Amino acid sequence: MHHHNHSTSASNYHKGQHHGHHHGAHAEALGTDSTRIGWAFWLNFIFTIIEFIGGWLTNSVAIMADAVHDLGDSLSIGLAWYLSKLGNKASTEKYTYGFKRLSLMGAMINGVILVIGSIWVLSEAIPRLSNPEMPVTEGMIGLAILGIFVNGFAAYKLHGGHSMNEKVLNWHLIEDTMGWVAVLVVAIVLHFVEWPILDPILSIGFTLFILVNVVRYVVQTMSLFLQGVPDLATRNAISNTLLKIEHVEEIHHVHFWSLDGEQHVLTAHVVINCAIDNDKLRALKKEVHERLAPFELAHTTIEFELPGEPCRDDNDHLHAHSHEHQHEEIN
């Protein structure tokens, strides 16, 4: 869960610059994300138009399947491009965490578009199994070679992206490239042997493959949307790290969630077992900061509770419950 472009962020938080996560390195990385996505969008959009015409002219449902996916991808990429630009805007009084979660919303919409497109392709291809038509193989071969080149180049451009959005888009492009490789193989076979049923079989095969992967991503994105813990091992490591600090008796109300799958947020209540003066508190805060630094969190809020102080966020009946479970979860 460590992301290289946040390395500068941790060192700034103890200065009270909790809003300062737009450092040069981070902004630069986000800028390149946006440029990469822009490239992929124009490549895909122009190619999608060529594909639809080609699929219609060659009478190939496999090419139509790819055309639908590329259309879905173009819409998704366009949306991701727009949202990644918006996502870099600084936080406002109303949206205090900024707009990072927009890219998560984009990933969600992308997934839905792809699922709808896949279902449409299946509805076209399945009836053709019983009544296959022979496509124009020369046109298929030409389009497939172009498809491998265009999608391969776009996938190469997006390679190395870290955001959930880019991962989803990269998947789209890799799967499209693989789809075109399959189209090329089938077109070459059909050129020499008359087995028209291969065309719908191919489109059904890779549509199902895509659906499985997209559903997996949509589930992951949904979990982040609902502010689920992005990574349980990291959460437990954070809890254990804080418990190792001297004078820390226990921690509770640990909330660890993610803005966009990349930038994480932590809030926790830390119970101290001794009386504490300003110097001691400062030293304690410094130690908390140093121990949390390796986790590269985007936002951290730590509440210190003194001996005998009731927890502000607990109702009486919940208090015992949360104490009971804290150590079970961590150990």
N, C-alpha and C positions, 0 to 999 in steps of 0.2 A: 504493500500500500504506500510505499514511499515514492514520491514523484519529484524528479530532479528539479523541476522549475519552481519548486516552493522553497528551495533551500535558504533563500534570504528572508523568507517571511517570518520564521520563528524568532529570529534575533531581534525583530523590531517590536514584538508585542510588549516586552516588559517596559518599554518607554511610553506605554499608554497609546501607541499608535495602532489601535485595534482596527481602524479603518484602512490602514496603509498596506493592503495586500496588492496594490498595483505597482510593484517595483519594476525597474527596467527589465530585468530578466523575464519576469512573468508576463509583462505586457508584450514583450518581444515574441515570446513563445506563442501567446494567443494570436498575435498578429500573423505569424506564419501559419497557424491553424486556419485562419480566415482566408489567407491567400490560397492555401492548398485546396480548401473547399471550393473557392471560386473557380479555380482551374477545373476541378472535377465536374462542377455544375455545367459550364459551357461545353466541355467535351461531350458530356452525356446528353445534354439537351439537343444539340445539333444532330448527334448520332441517332437519337430516338426517332427523329422525323425521317431520317434515311431508312431506318429499320422498318417502320410501319409501311412505308411505300414498298420496300423490298419484300416484306412478308406477304403483302397483298399480291405483288407481281409474281412471286415464286410459289404462291399457294402453299406455304409451309406453316403449320400450326406451331412448330418448334420455334420458328423465327418470331411469330406473333407473340409467343410466350415470353421470349426475350424482350420484345418491344414493350410489352406491358410492364415487365420488370424495370426496364430502363426508364420508362415514363414515371413509374413509381419512384425510382431512384432520383430522377431529375427533380421531381417535386420535393422529395425528401432533402436532397442536397441543397436546393434553392432555399428551403426553409431553414436548414441547418446553417447555411451561410449567413442568412439574415439574422437568425437568432444568436449566432456566435458573435456577430458585431454588436447586437443589442446587449448581449451578456457581459461585454467588457465595460459597460457603463458603470460609473461609480455608484455607490449606494445613495439613496435619497432618504428624506425623513420618513417617507411612507414605506419604501422598500429598503429596510435597514441592512439587509444582507446583500444588497445589490441584485443583479439579474442573472446570476449563474444558473439558477434553476430553469431558466428558459430553455437551455440546451437539453435538459432532461425532458421537458415537454416536447421539444423537437424530436428527440429519440423515440418518444412514445407515439407521436403522430406518424413518424416514419414507419414504425412497426405496423401500425394499423393499416397504412396505405399498402404496404407489402402484402399483408394478409388478405386484404380485399382483392388485390391484383392477382394473387395466387389462386384464389377461389374462382375468379373469372376464367383464368387459363384452364383450370381443371374442368370447368363447365363446357369449355370449347373443345378440349382435347378428348375427354372421355367418350362422347358420342362418335368421334372419328375412329375409335378403335374398331367398331363394328363395320365402318364403311370408309376405310382409309383412301385418301386420294394421293396420287403421285405428285410430289413437288418438282419444281424446276431445279435440278441439282447444280447446274453451273452457277446460277444466281445465289444459291445457298452457300456454295463454297466461297464465292467472292465476298459475300456479306459476313461469313464466319471469320474469314481472315481479317477483315476490317474490324470486326467486333472484338477479336482477341487483342488486336493492337490498341484500339481506343480504350477499352475497359482495363486492359493490363496497364496502360500508361496512367490512367486515372487512379487505379489502385496503388500504383507506385508513388504517385504524387501524395496520396493520403497516408501512405505507410508511415508509421512513427507517431501518429496522433494519439493523444492520451485520453481525451474526453470520451464519455459514453457515446456521444453523438458521432464522433469520428470512427469509433470502433464499429458502430452500427453501419455507417456509410462504407467503411472499408470492407465489411462483410458483404454488403450489396455488390460492391465492385468485384471482389474476388469471386463471388458466386456467379456473377455475370460472365466473367472471363472463363470460368470453368464451363458455364453453359455454352459459350461459343466454341470452346474446344470440342465439347460433345456434339454440337451442331456440325462442326467441320468433319468429325469422324463419320457421323451418320450420312452427311451429304456425299462424302467420298464413297461410302458403301453403296448408297442408293444409286450413285452414278454408274456402278458396275452391276448391281443386282436389283431387281425390282421387288423390294419389300417395303411398300409404302407405310405399313403399320409401325415401322421404326420411328417415324416422325411424331405421331401422338404419344408413343411410349416414352420417347425422350423428353417431351415437354412435361409429361406427368411426373416422370422420375425426378427431374431436377426441381420441379415446383414443390414436391413433397419435401425434398431435402432442405430447400430454402425455408419452408414453413416451420420445420422443426427448429432451425437455428433462430429464426426471428421470434418465435414464441418464447424461446429461452431468454432472449434479450429483453423482450417486453416484460416478462416476469421479474427480471432483475431490475429494470427501470422502475417498474411499479413499486417494488420494495423500497427503492430509494425515494420515490415520490411520497410514500407513506412514512417517510423518515425512519425507516428501519435502520438497524446498525449496519454500516457498510461492510464491516468485517469483524466477526466475533473475536477472533484471536487478537486483533489489535485492541479491541475494547478491553479484553481481559488483561492484556499486557499493560495498558494504561492504568487500570485499577490496581494491579499488583505493584506497579512502579510507585504510585502515590502511597500505597500502604507501607512501603519500605522506608518512607521518610520518618525520621525520629520525631516523636511526640504525636504522630498521626495515629489515632486510635482506630478509626474506621472511616469509610467513605460511603455515602449513599446518594440517591438521586443523580446517578451518573447517566447523563444523556449524551450519546455519541451518535451523530448522524451526518449526512453528507449533503452539500449544496448541489453538486453535479456529478457525483461519483468520484470526484478528484479532490475537491476541497472540503475538508471535514470540520465539523463543529463539535466542541465538547463543553458541557457544563457539569459541575460536580460539587457536592457538599463534602467538605473535609472536616472531620471532628478531631479537635486537638485535646490532648489529655492533661494539659498543665496550664497554669496561669502564664500569661505571655505579655511582654512589654513591646514597645515599638521596635527596638533593635532585633529582638527575637523574631517578631512577625516579619520584619523585612528580610531577615535571613531565611525564614521559612518560605516566603514568597519566591525568593531568588532560587531556592532549591527546587521548588515546584516547577518554576520556569525552566531550569536547566534539565530536569528529568523529562519534561514534556517536549523539549526542543527536538529530539530525534523523530517525534511523531509528525512534525511539520503540520500542525493544525492551523486552519485559516482563522478560526475564532475560538478563544478559550475564556470561560468565565468560571472562576473558582470561588466558592463561598466557604469561609472558615467559620466553624462553630466552636465556641469556647465551652469548657466543662460546665455541665448543668444547664446549658442553654437549649431551650426546646427548638426543634427543627421547624422553621417557618412554613415549609411546604407540606408538612405531615399533619393529617388528621390523627387523633389519638389511636384509632383502631388500625390505621395503616402503619403507624410508627413501628410497632413490634414486628409487623409483617416484613417491612423493608429491611430491618436489622437482621431478622432471621435468614433472609435469602442472600444478603450481600456476600457472606463468606462462602456459601454453597456455590455461587456462580463463579467466584474467582478461583477457588482452589481446584 
